[in-house]
Amino acid sequence: MASVDGAYDCITKTPMGDQKSVFTIVSNNGSFHGTNAGPLGSLDVKDGKVDGNSLSWTMEMVIPMPMTLNCEAVIEGDTLTGTIETSGFGAMAMTGIRRT
């Protein structure tokens, strides 16, 4: 089974337009840690879980407003497809390609 680890160039469809970021995944026995770094700063992965090629995690956003982001993604090959659930703004699509 291929590893989910790596850095992914991502785009998240937000109410403020497309937000580019680099999402980094470092897995270890069913869990993972990492960051999602973009123009507004870097968010740390919290409670990251790995189940095969499926990921789930949360992030605590502070800019432009404080909120908890509940995230899920599936990695197929070098492609990441996911959603970021926000309170008040609903689900935002997140896609990414693994850096080689």
PEGIBEL-V823290 format. One record per residue. N is the residue number from 1. RES is the residue in one small letter. SS is DSSP state (helix for helix, strand for strand, loop for the rest). Layout:
BEGIN
n=N res=RES ss=SS
n=N res=RES ss=SS
END
This chain:
BEGIN
n=1 res=m ss=loop
n=2 res=a ss=loop
n=3 res=s ss=loop
n=4 res=v ss=loop
n=5 res=d ss=loop
n=6 res=g ss=strand
n=7 res=a ss=strand
n=8 res=y ss=strand
n=9 res=d ss=strand
n=10 res=c ss=strand
n=11 res=i ss=strand
n=12 res=t ss=strand
n=13 res=k ss=strand
n=14 res=t ss=strand
n=15 res=p ss=loop
n=16 res=m ss=loop
n=17 res=g ss=strand
n=18 res=d ss=strand
n=19 res=q ss=strand
n=20 res=k ss=strand
n=21 res=s ss=strand
n=22 res=v ss=strand
n=23 res=f ss=strand
n=24 res=t ss=strand
n=25 res=i ss=strand
n=26 res=v ss=strand
n=27 res=s ss=strand
n=28 res=n ss=strand
n=29 res=n ss=loop
n=30 res=g ss=loop
n=31 res=s ss=strand
n=32 res=f ss=strand
n=33 res=h ss=strand
n=34 res=g ss=strand
n=35 res=t ss=strand
n=36 res=n ss=strand
n=37 res=a ss=strand
n=38 res=g ss=strand
n=39 res=p ss=loop
n=40 res=l ss=loop
n=41 res=g ss=strand
n=42 res=s ss=strand
n=43 res=l ss=strand
n=44 res=d ss=strand
n=45 res=v ss=loop
n=46 res=k ss=strand
n=47 res=d ss=strand
n=48 res=g ss=strand
n=49 res=k ss=strand
n=50 res=v ss=strand
n=51 res=d ss=strand
n=52 res=g ss=loop
n=53 res=n ss=loop
n=54 res=s ss=strand
n=55 res=l ss=strand
n=56 res=s ss=strand
n=57 res=w ss=strand
n=58 res=t ss=strand
n=59 res=m ss=strand
n=60 res=e ss=strand
n=61 res=m ss=strand
n=62 res=v ss=loop
n=63 res=i ss=loop
n=64 res=p ss=loop
n=65 res=m ss=loop
n=66 res=p ss=loop
n=67 res=m ss=strand
n=68 res=t ss=strand
n=69 res=l ss=strand
n=70 res=n ss=strand
n=71 res=c ss=strand
n=72 res=e ss=strand
n=73 res=a ss=strand
n=74 res=v ss=strand
n=75 res=i ss=strand
n=76 res=e ss=strand
n=77 res=g ss=loop
n=78 res=d ss=loop
n=79 res=t ss=strand
n=80 res=l ss=strand
n=81 res=t ss=strand
n=82 res=g ss=strand
n=83 res=t ss=strand
n=84 res=i ss=strand
n=85 res=e ss=strand
n=86 res=t ss=strand
n=87 res=s ss=loop
n=88 res=g ss=loop
n=89 res=f ss=loop
n=90 res=g ss=strand
n=91 res=a ss=strand
n=92 res=m ss=strand
n=93 res=a ss=strand
n=94 res=m ss=strand
n=95 res=t ss=strand
n=96 res=g ss=strand
n=97 res=i ss=strand
n=98 res=r ss=strand
n=99 res=r ss=loop
n=100 res=t ss=loop
END
